């Protein structure tokens, strides 16, 4: 990063709304979010957070379940760098993503009963959200949990990704724009060990009911992650553990009825509150549209300058 680049970057920031400076600084509560939303607009909210890679569509099986949608409002978000979420804003830590989605829930579902559902990488984000001092979730359902930094450190796939990390900047420069999102997963998985170490003490701060779900055929995530969570949580709030027979890592895509029954139990509500909303893909922006456009222009100028 040379002096010319820094000078141009400074001049761009000076001429830009201060809100955009916070966006550049990764203040998560200011970023735009896309979400798939269906079901009972007056019922409890099932808030789904996908793994790495993934998208809101990872939970499509549940969105096809009419009984579940009759009981609850289903909300599946695209995490940064996936689905319709801006690829230019994809390098957020677990904590930054947790802040982003916490603000999203407060803004769009105030005074609603919320059940957090995280899968794989999304488990760490859901757990961090539930650990916040003002968190008030009915329950936290964690599927195929990745939680133990020691397990991540010795993971063969992540070791390989870590070894290739020096090549990522070069690949990002030459890869066509439509394929650059494929670097999101390797990048965040390489940083996951550090994120999990940082949030290690967060588990004991979770006051919501915790439900752990794992497949007995899961070759991607070890049972030791469940043991890790059991040891880290407040011993007065030990998790409910469900081991699924003949189930691998991709629980959301399996159509497992036992998981669906757990959701139905957690959202149990009276039919008199039913008010079904139609399926929609919405971009909920927590900053003015004009600021988002200026932000995209700003990023474009910066990226153009940074490249040789």
Order of alpha helices (4+ residues) and beta strands (2+ residues): alpha-alpha-beta-beta-alpha-alpha-beta-alpha-beta-alpha-beta-alpha-alpha-alpha-alpha-alpha-beta-alpha-beta-alpha-beta-alpha
